[in-house]
Amino acid sequence: MSVHFIHDLGHDSQVKPYAKVEAVCGHELKEAHEIVAPESDGDVCPECLAWSKRNRYQNRRCAVEMSARAVASG
């Protein structure tokens, strides 16, 4: 499970049930589920983690993808 950061301006949460949302790394989560915090930095998308370290004073929310990914055909 990879945790992504959603840039949050402090108003209403951008993470809505069954709605798409774009993470700070550019990855679009089809169904984001907000979580309080990841268990460790190892659980966070590396690009989102780099963004948070560069922008440590920016508000963010943590979210994970809830929709099933398509199985790659081999």
N, C-alpha and C positions, 0 to 999 in steps of 0.2 A: 504494500500500500504506500503510495507516494502522497505526501502532504504538499499542497500548493498554497501559496499566499495570494490573497485577493486584496488589492489596494482599497482601503476603506477610508473615506473622507470624514468619517465620524457621524454621519447621519444614519439613515436606515441601512440595514445590512444589504449588500448586493447579492448575498447568497439566499436564493428563494427556492422552496421545494419544487422539484421537477423543472427547473429553469436552467438555461445555459448561463455560464459566467466565464469570463476570461481571467486567467491567473496572470500575475505580473510577469511570468516567463513567456507569455503568449499562448500557452496551452489552453484550449477551450474545454472546460468540463461540461459534459452534456447534462449531468445531474450532480450538482455539488451538494455535499453534506457538510455543514459547518461543524468543526470540532474546536475544543477549547485550546489545546496546544498539542504539538507532536511529542512523543515520548523522548525523542532525541533528535539531534540535527541530522543523523543518518536516515531518518524517515522523511526528510524534506527534500523536495526537488532541488538539485544543485543550483539551478538558475534562480529559483525563488529565494534560496538561502543567500546567494551572492547579492541579490537585489536588497534583501533585508539588512545585510551588513553594510551596504553602501548607503542605504536610506533608513538608518536605524531610528530616526525620529518620525518616520511616517507611520500612520496607523495601518494595521493590516488585520485581516481575519484569516484563520486557517481553515482549509477545506480539503476534502478528499472526493474523488470521483466515485459515484455510487452505481452508475449504469454499467452493465456488463460490456466488456470489449468484444469486438468481433474476433472470432478465431481465424487465424491466418490459414488459408488452404495450402497444402504442401504438395 
